Amino acid sequence: MALLPVAEAVAHLLTGAAPLPSEAVTITHAHGRVLAADVAARLTQPPFAASAMDGYAVRWADMPGPWQLIGESAAGRGFAGTVGPGEAVRIFTGAPLPAGADTIVVQEEMTAADGTAHLHGEGPPHQGAHVRRAGQDFAAGAPLLTAGTRLTPARLGLLAAAGHGSAAVVRRPRVTLIATGDELVPPGTTPGPDQIVSSNGVMLAALFTAAGAVVTDPGIIPDRRDALAAALAAADGDLIITIGGASVGDHDLVVPVLRDMGAKIDFWKIAMRPGKPMLAGRLGARRIIGLPGNPVSAFTCALLFAVPLLRQLGGRDPALPLRRLALAAPLPANGNRRDHLRGRIEADGRVRAAASQDSALLGVLAGADVLIIRPIGAAAAERDEIVDCIALDSIGNVA
């Protein structure tokens, strides 16, 4: 099977990946979620004409005063009467504008004594000054937000003010992680002879959660056909991610087990570095991505393929955050696989590729700010040449 270019593989994965069905959640749990339907206001905001300043509510026709003080209007406790000719009401920010009044004189421009208020400044610039009219923000029935909008803190505040306690949002994609390998032990466990700690699971779970998914992990699956088949059959995710065992060695069981179970393999092996032995397919209605076991390879493939798919299923833009940066040092010509070099951004804003790009070095990945993209057949690049980079420091904010 020929190696598939990265862009073609991503496009294939995203084809037909429509946003998942909607679910209702309270707005206190809706941060970062994507609206599944348009939303209109249930209330009018402000619900009444209100003062934008502390001061005095007057009639513009009575300027420049003086005025007789007849009461007070505070937030939550308005003035019940009507302002007549030559009268004023002491008013505070957010309080209802009394009937009869149409303008606010700010308190810094008034003096009050013995029940009478006098203007001593320039006064309000126009009729209606410092008054927030009813419905100035929005009116009941007015469109607020459209389907596909991501709910930020400010938008959640808007929903709350408009009378909504819940929202219909796109369901979060469910991911089942299946790590295979007799050599693996869980994090926090001291490895025995010939064993290593399974670091991929916790790393990928964090990555997928940041992409908006709900992740389950049944634990490390031994290198046995029956154990892997049972784990695959029990997986209930919209996307099943296998880690390791996707190559062609005697102990690489993912592909043969999937085929035994009737899975459709869409593609297998990508023209990229790190991470060539990656597969994608379907097991019934569930999508499957098989990642290589080397940590950097697993991360890179998950970032390039699984994250865009999860974002699209969750109703988000699938595109990864990119930056165009100048190189701090030359790079050699690239070969017949697209490369993704771990790099750090230096103080002057240039990016430098790490000296070692071994796909097993988590320390290099953990210290990287970006993945420098080197297209297939790219010519040697000189210092200050501009290159495309995937911004790793933004990945935690892509949800």
QUIJOGI-V930524 format. One line per field, one symbol per residue. phi: phi as a letter, one per 40 degrees, with the letter a starting at -180 (. if undefined). psi: psi as a letter, one per 30 degrees, with the letter a starting at -180 (. if undefined). Layout:
phi: ???
psi: ???
This chain:
phi: .ccccdcccccccccgccdcccacbcccbbcgcbccacbbccbbbccacbccacibcbcdccccgcbccbiabbdgaccccbcbdgbabcbbdgccccdgcbabccccbbbbafgbbbcbbcgccacgcgbccdgccabdgccbbbdgccccdcccccdcccgbbaacbccccbbbcbcbicccbcdgccccdgbbcccccccccccccccgcbbbbchcbccbdccccccccccbccbbbcbggbcbccbcbccccccccgccccaagbcaachdcbbaabbgcccbbbcccddcccccccccbccdccccccgbcccccbbbbcccacbccbccbcbbccabccdcgcbbcccbbdcbcccccccccabccbcdgccdbcdgccbcbccccbccbcc
psi: klkkleeeeeeeefkgilkllllkllffggkflkkfllklkflkklflklkflkbkklkefgkgalkkkgakjlkfilkfakkakgllkkllkflkklkelglkkkffgkkkkhgkkkkgaflkflkgkgkjlkgeellkfkkdklkfkkjleeeeeeeefggkflkjlkkkkkkkkjkkkffkllkfkkkakgllkjfeeeeeeeeeefgglkkkjglkklikeeeeeeeeefkglekkjkjlggbglfgjfeeeeeeeggljjeljkkilklgeiklkakjbfkkkkjllfkeeeeeeeeeeeeeeeeeeegglkfklklkjlkkfllklllbgkkljkklkklfgflkkklekgkgfjeeeeffkfljkkjlkgklkklkfkklkkkjfffefgf.
